[in-house]
Structure formats: structure tokens, C-alpha cells
Amino acid sequence: MEMNTVLAEALAANDPRFAVGEYRGAEGIEDFGDPQSELLALRENCAVYDLGYRVRLSLTGADRVRWLNGMVTNNIRDLAAGRGVYAFLLNPQGHILGDLYAFNFGDSITVDTDRSQRDKVLATFDHYIIMDDVEVSDLSAGISAIGVAGPRSRTILESLGFEIAGMRALEIRDQSWRGIDCTLVCGEREDHPSFEIWLPNIHIRTLWDATCSAGATPVGFRALELQRIALGIPLYGVDIRERDLPQETEQARALNFNKGCYVGQEIIERIRSRGAVHRKFSGFAIEGSADLAPTTRILANDKEVGEITSIATYRISGQSRTIALGYIRREVATPGRQVGLGNNVANVISLPVPDSFLRESAVAERRA
């Protein structure tokens, strides 16, 4: 059952105008009244948002590194202390059971994933911990997080006293903010800078208020979804399903081919040795609003060549445009290629969506 995030609970209690809805396994704030400004803040200024829909699982024990390295698709064995990686969790047939970030804290590893994936990840871990010295504990009852993103995110956080200088992608730093112990996490995209601050639940509202007072625009999950789709980031449970294979998702950042054995590796190596998979995750642009739904079939020359998984509609200078994400056969995935989506004509586009496409956009709505 979904539960309100700690921050959503506090904000909605103080202002009943805030609509609370389900997002990635938790109940969060949908928006703060002006989705256009929220999206623009994420892309052009500085936005602050609730990350209460994420959970953190701590792995301790002498075998934690070796064991997790044998569970996920990325390299945990050589992960330096203070750094993180993105990875998939697979079944023996190579299909994706979930996605996660793993961060090396030196004496422990923290796995960070969506709350909607928590039970499956824990069950999979429990299934494979047999004689290994590994203990898994859920930190979510005491720890939550907020995110800060946008070109001015560094400036805002430094004005609050956070030490950010020299931080690299997926680097973590333990810090003290106003006497509160917390962890600062640097996002993985240099083109769209972002940070996370993990800290005890009881201090979330204090940090939120301070960040807003420093000039960050509060953002709800509707704007986060619009930004996600514009960046072309697939979401597990929506764009990535258990039937999908890692190479189809175009998320090469999740794969390491030099790390040794792991669950599902044989299939992934077989795909690599035989060449590319037959379909790939792609973007599609439609002029105007489009009445589409996930699972809408993609047609080329009257043949079905793929399906849509996420849809977002934006308004640009008074005109609507729709961006869709989905899977399409590689032979027709060339940017600029026209395809059919329902009753609409769409162009295949490269991801992420160019900044010029959304620079003056106003959100119409998001449907996924």
C-alpha cells in the first residue's frame, strides 16, 4: 500500500490545496500550482523536490561487495569508497527485475531504488543470500531525501553551507548541515546538474524550507515526469518491464562487461557476442496534442514496429507538442523517420530532447 512521503504529509497538512497522488510507490505532491514554472526551474534555474518515493537499503557484512557484484549488472567489486553506480537486477533469463543505484560507504553499501520496487528487490536479495555474510536493512523508516536540480543548484546549495566543490557524478559526501548529519549525492548528468540530500525524516521540512528560502522553486512529481520524459530516462515499471532485456533499454551506463559473473550474465554476453538486439528505446515527437496511451502501437509502412510506453504533452509559444517514449525496431529507428502513432504522424527523435524544444514550454499535461 502506498504511503504519504514524510514531506508530502507535512506540506499537505499545512495547505490542503496541494493535491496528493501516487508516484513510484508513494503518495506525493502532484504540483505546486504552476507546472510551467516548475519545469522551467528544473531546466533553467533551480528546483527543489521531494525524494520520499525512494528507499535506501543498507548492505553490511564481510561478503557484501562480492555478493552484490554477483547480483547486479554493474561493477561493484571495483567501486571506490564514496562513489556510486547505476545497475540492473536480472533474473537468470536476463530479464530486468529492477533498477537501482549502489553507493559504497566504505563499511557498507547503500542500495537506492523506488519504493515501488522495494519488496521485489528485498525478496530477490533474500532468495540469493544463502551462506553469505550479508545483512540487509531498510533505512527508509528513519531516512528520507530531497532533490535539488537545475543550472543554479550548486549556487543555491553552496549558499546553504554545503561543500560541493569538485564533486563528480554519483559521488557521495557525508556532511553536517546546521548540526544535522546528512549525505550529499551528486547526480550523474553534467548537462542537467542535480543533487540529493539524504537526512533524518525529522529534519526534512527544515531543509525544504531553507532551500525554498534560498531561491529554489518547489516542484511536484508532474514536472519531474515531464523532465524525465524530456531527458529520455526510462522508468522501471513503465518504460522498463520484466520482459525487456538490458540492451533494448539503451542504458549502457548500467552494464559492465569486465566485472565477472552475475545473475543473468550469460544472456547479456550472448546478446553482445551476436550483435545488437532487434529493438531499442527511442523518442518520438508529434506536433500538437495527441490522444495516445501507453501500449499504443508504432507503425511503419503499415507494419507494427514497436510500442509507446510514456507520453507527455507540452505547450510551446501557444502551440502543443507531444513527446513519447517507447521501443521501436532498430531498422526504422533513424532520427527524422516518420512513423504512425494511432491517428498521428510522429518523427523519431534523438534523446534527450534538445533544450530548444522546451525552452519556452508550458506544460499542458502528462499522461503515462
Secondary structure by P-SEA (a helix, b strand, c coil): cccccaaaaaaaaacccbbbbbccccccccccccaaaaaaaaccbbbbbbcccbbbbbbbccaaaaaaaaccccccccccccbbbbbbbbcccccccccbbbbbcccbbbbbbcccaaaaaaaaaaaacccccbbbbbccccccbbbbbccaaaaaaaaaccccccccccbbbbbbcccbbbbbbbcccccccbbbbbccccaaaaaaaaaaaabbbbbcaaaaaaaaaaaccccccccccccccccccccccccccccccccaaaaaaaaaaacccccccbbbbbcccccccccbbbbccccccccccbbbbbbcccbbbbbbbbbbccccccccbbbbcccbbbbbbccccccccccbbbbccccc
